[in-house]
Amino acid sequence: MTHAERRAALEAIAAEVRVCTRCRLHQSRTNAVPGEGHPDTEVVFVGEGPGFNEDRLGRPFVGRAGDLLVKLLASIDWRRDEVFITNVVKCRPPDNRDPQPDEIAACQPYLRRQLEALDPALVVTLGRHSMGRFMPGARISDAHGTVRRVDPATGARDASVYALYHPAAALRTPAIERASYEDIAGIPPALEAWRARRARAGEAQAPDPVAAMAAAVTPDERAADLRQPAATAVALATTIETPPVAAPAPDALRVPMPAVDPDDQLGLF
């Protein structure tokens, strides 16, 4: 998917979210909160649902929890406009209660389509409800700061998932805040590990030039080669000396923190 196609897909999803009536949460919302960020990022942060400030402004993570998320990102020299931030549910649950299973299910297609469009390397979950979407059955007290492969059915076809506590929990509990700073420091290495795995996969899938040439030879050409052993030997030697197709270097992959053009920044609110 090209940059323009990815951007258009995300904007189309956001437009649907703003007028969505799939579950009861639309009845009490002020604004739906589709998500926002850079369409070419490798990293997507997924929270649980909008709070009071998010509902008022239509943007994710703009209250005190959002301020802490910005500080956490700054601790690894990242900025929020260089990643994509969204939520499991796009409308605020009344009184900031936990989202109900049917509400999560109603919003699931939006998140799946966002991940399909973004095709991230790393999905970072914020809180247990988000983590449960990508690490079913896991306990956040055990899973925080760990990385696993993502089920492609979530929409992230070839990604890893990294679990963090929700910033709101960190604001309430100093020990969780300390753990959050420790955990987020593991995200850049997790991203590098994903790149290394993708590079190895590229090397494994690189075509064998000798086999490719042999497959391209027709039966008549093969018969002619048998009548000309010297010419065949020369051709084979030339083929063997041809350097193999190199796998792309990790740096050739999409970088996590692209240079942000203000016109490219998606403020989907």
C-alpha positions as CSV (number, residue, x, y, z in Angstrom):
1,M,0.0,0.0,0.0
2,T,1.4,3.4,-1.0
3,H,1.6,6.4,1.4
4,A,-1.4,8.0,-0.4
5,E,-3.5,4.8,-0.2
6,R,-2.7,4.3,3.5
7,R,-3.6,7.9,4.3
8,A,-6.9,7.6,2.4
9,A,-7.8,4.3,4.1
10,L,-7.2,5.8,7.6
11,E,-9.2,8.9,6.8
12,A,-12.1,6.7,5.5
13,I,-12.1,4.7,8.7
14,A,-12.1,7.9,10.8
15,A,-15.0,9.2,8.9
16,E,-17.0,6.0,9.6
17,V,-16.0,6.1,13.3
18,R,-17.3,9.7,13.7
19,V,-20.9,8.7,12.8
20,C,-20.8,5.1,14.1
21,T,-23.9,3.8,16.0
22,R,-22.9,0.1,16.3
23,C,-23.1,0.1,20.1
24,R,-24.7,2.0,23.0
25,L,-21.6,4.1,23.5
26,H,-22.6,6.5,20.7
27,Q,-25.6,7.6,22.8
28,S,-23.5,9.4,25.4
29,R,-20.4,10.5,23.5
30,T,-19.5,14.1,22.6
31,N,-17.0,13.0,20.0
32,A,-15.8,9.7,18.7
33,V,-12.1,9.3,18.8
34,P,-10.8,7.5,15.7
35,G,-7.0,7.9,16.4
36,E,-4.2,9.9,15.0
37,G,-0.6,9.8,14.1
38,H,1.9,9.2,11.2
39,P,0.5,7.0,8.5
40,D,4.0,5.6,7.7
41,T,5.1,4.7,11.2
42,E,6.1,1.1,12.1
43,V,4.7,1.5,15.7
44,V,1.0,1.6,16.7
45,F,0.0,2.3,20.3
46,V,-3.4,0.9,21.2
47,G,-5.2,2.1,24.4
48,E,-8.4,1.0,25.9
49,G,-10.9,3.8,25.3
50,P,-11.3,7.6,25.4
51,G,-11.7,9.4,28.7
52,F,-13.3,12.8,29.6
53,N,-10.8,15.0,27.8
54,E,-10.5,12.7,24.8
55,D,-14.3,12.7,24.4
56,R,-14.4,16.5,24.6
57,L,-11.6,17.0,22.0
58,G,-12.0,13.9,19.8
59,R,-8.3,13.1,20.2
60,P,-6.7,10.1,22.0
61,F,-4.5,10.5,25.1
62,V,-4.8,14.3,25.6
63,G,-5.3,14.4,29.4
64,R,-2.9,13.6,32.2
65,A,-2.4,10.0,30.9
66,G,-1.6,11.5,27.5
67,D,1.0,13.8,29.1
68,L,2.7,10.8,30.7
69,L,2.6,8.9,27.4
70,V,4.4,11.8,25.8
71,K,7.1,11.7,28.6
72,L,7.4,8.0,28.2
73,L,8.0,8.4,24.5
74,A,10.5,11.2,25.1
75,S,12.5,8.9,27.4
76,I,13.4,6.8,24.3
77,D,13.7,9.9,22.1
78,W,10.4,9.4,20.2
79,R,7.5,11.8,19.7
80,R,3.8,11.1,19.6
81,D,3.4,12.5,16.1
82,E,5.9,9.9,14.9
83,V,3.7,6.9,15.9
84,F,0.0,6.2,15.5
85,I,-2.2,6.2,18.6
86,T,-5.7,4.6,18.8
87,N,-8.0,2.7,21.2
88,V,-9.8,-0.6,21.3
89,V,-13.1,1.3,21.6
90,K,-13.5,4.7,19.9
91,C,-16.2,6.2,22.2
92,R,-16.0,7.0,25.9
93,P,-17.6,4.5,28.2
94,P,-19.9,6.4,30.7
95,D,-18.1,7.4,33.9
96,N,-14.9,6.0,32.5
97,R,-16.0,2.4,33.2
98,D,-14.4,-0.5,31.5
99,P,-15.6,-1.2,28.0
100,Q,-18.0,-4.2,27.8
101,P,-17.3,-7.2,25.6
102,D,-20.0,-6.3,23.1
103,E,-18.7,-2.8,22.8
104,I,-15.2,-4.0,22.1
105,A,-16.6,-6.4,19.5
106,A,-18.6,-3.6,17.8
107,C,-15.4,-1.5,17.5
108,Q,-13.2,-4.5,16.5
109,P,-13.6,-4.0,12.7
110,Y,-12.3,-0.4,12.9
111,L,-9.1,-1.4,14.8
112,R,-8.5,-4.3,12.5
113,R,-8.8,-2.1,9.4
114,Q,-6.5,0.5,10.9
115,L,-3.9,-2.2,11.5
116,E,-4.3,-3.6,8.0
117,A,-3.8,-0.1,6.6
118,L,-0.8,0.7,8.8
119,D,0.8,-2.7,8.6
120,P,3.0,-2.0,11.7
121,A,6.1,-3.8,12.8
122,L,5.1,-3.4,16.5
123,V,1.8,-3.0,18.3
124,V,2.2,-1.5,21.7
125,T,-0.7,-2.2,24.0
126,L,-1.6,0.2,26.8
127,G,-3.6,-1.5,29.6
128,R,-5.2,-4.9,30.1
129,H,-8.2,-4.5,27.8
130,S,-5.9,-3.6,24.9
131,M,-3.5,-6.3,25.8
132,G,-6.3,-8.9,26.0
133,R,-7.1,-8.2,22.3
134,F,-3.5,-9.2,21.3
135,M,-2.4,-11.5,24.2
136,P,-5.6,-13.5,25.0
137,G,-5.5,-14.9,28.5
138,A,-2.4,-13.1,29.6
139,R,-2.2,-11.2,32.9
140,I,-0.7,-7.7,32.6
141,S,1.3,-8.1,35.8
142,D,3.1,-10.9,34.1
143,A,3.1,-9.7,30.5
144,H,4.1,-6.1,30.8
145,G,7.5,-5.4,29.2
146,T,7.3,-8.6,27.1
147,V,7.0,-9.2,23.3
148,R,5.1,-11.8,21.4
149,R,4.0,-12.4,17.8
150,V,0.7,-11.0,16.8
151,D,-2.2,-13.2,15.5
152,P,-2.6,-12.0,11.8
153,A,-6.4,-12.1,12.4
154,T,-6.1,-8.9,14.4
155,G,-5.2,-7.1,11.2
156,A,-1.5,-6.8,12.0
157,R,-0.4,-9.4,9.5
158,D,3.3,-9.7,10.5
159,A,3.8,-7.7,13.7
160,S,5.1,-8.2,17.2
161,V,3.1,-7.0,20.2
162,Y,4.6,-5.4,23.2
163,A,2.6,-4.9,26.4
164,L,2.7,-1.8,28.7
165,Y,0.7,-0.7,31.6
166,H,-1.9,2.0,30.9
167,P,-0.5,5.5,31.7
168,A,-3.6,6.1,33.9
169,A,-2.6,3.2,36.1
170,A,1.0,4.6,36.3
171,L,-0.4,7.9,37.5
172,R,-2.1,6.2,40.4
173,T,0.7,3.9,41.4
174,P,4.4,5.0,41.6
175,A,5.7,1.5,41.2
176,I,3.8,1.1,38.0
177,E,5.1,4.4,36.7
178,R,8.7,3.2,37.4
179,A,7.9,-0.1,35.6
180,S,6.5,1.8,32.7
181,Y,9.7,3.7,32.1
182,E,11.7,0.5,32.3
183,D,9.3,-1.3,30.0
184,I,9.2,1.4,27.3
185,A,13.0,1.2,27.1
186,G,12.5,-2.3,25.7
187,I,10.5,-1.1,22.7
188,P,13.4,0.0,20.4
189,P,15.2,-3.3,20.9
190,A,11.9,-5.1,20.1
191,L,11.6,-3.2,16.9
192,E,15.2,-4.0,15.9
193,A,14.5,-7.7,16.6
194,W,11.5,-7.5,14.3
195,R,13.6,-5.9,11.6
196,A,16.3,-8.6,11.9
197,R,13.7,-11.3,11.6
198,R,12.2,-9.6,8.5
199,A,15.7,-9.3,7.0
200,R,16.4,-13.0,7.6
201,A,13.1,-13.9,6.0
202,G,14.0,-11.8,3.0
203,E,17.3,-13.7,2.7
204,A,15.5,-17.0,2.9
205,Q,13.1,-16.0,0.2
206,A,15.8,-14.5,-2.2
207,P,15.7,-16.4,-5.5
208,D,18.5,-18.8,-6.5
209,P,19.8,-17.3,-9.8
210,V,21.1,-20.7,-11.0
211,A,17.7,-22.4,-10.3
212,A,15.8,-19.5,-11.9
213,M,17.9,-19.7,-15.1
214,A,17.5,-23.5,-15.2
215,A,13.7,-23.2,-14.9
216,A,13.6,-20.7,-17.7
217,V,15.3,-23.0,-20.2
218,T,12.9,-24.7,-22.6
219,P,13.2,-28.4,-23.6
220,D,14.5,-27.5,-27.0
221,E,17.1,-25.2,-25.5
222,R,18.1,-27.9,-23.1
223,A,18.6,-30.4,-26.0
224,A,20.7,-27.8,-27.8
225,D,22.9,-27.3,-24.7
226,L,23.5,-31.1,-24.6
227,R,24.9,-30.9,-28.1
228,Q,27.2,-28.0,-27.1
229,P,28.9,-29.0,-23.8
230,A,31.6,-26.4,-24.0
231,A,29.1,-23.5,-24.4
232,T,27.0,-24.9,-21.6
233,A,30.0,-25.0,-19.3
234,V,30.8,-21.4,-20.1
235,A,27.2,-20.3,-19.5
236,L,27.1,-22.3,-16.2
237,A,30.3,-20.8,-15.0
238,T,29.0,-17.3,-15.8
239,T,25.8,-18.1,-13.9
240,I,27.6,-19.4,-10.8
241,E,29.7,-16.3,-10.6
242,T,26.6,-14.0,-10.7
243,P,26.2,-12.6,-7.2
244,P,23.0,-13.6,-5.5
245,V,20.2,-11.1,-4.9
246,A,20.9,-9.4,-1.7
247,A,18.2,-9.2,1.0
248,P,17.3,-5.6,2.0
249,A,19.3,-4.2,4.8
250,P,17.4,-3.5,8.0
251,D,17.8,0.2,7.4
252,A,16.1,-0.1,4.1
253,L,12.8,-1.0,5.8
254,R,10.3,1.6,7.0
255,V,11.9,3.5,9.9
256,P,10.0,3.9,13.1
257,M,10.4,7.6,13.4
258,P,10.1,9.1,9.9
259,A,10.8,12.8,9.3
260,V,7.4,14.3,9.9
261,D,5.9,16.6,7.3
262,P,3.0,18.5,8.8
263,D,0.9,17.8,5.7
264,D,1.5,14.0,6.3
265,Q,0.5,14.1,10.0
266,L,-3.0,12.6,10.3
267,G,-5.0,14.4,12.9
268,L,-8.1,12.3,12.7
269,F,-10.3,14.2,15.0
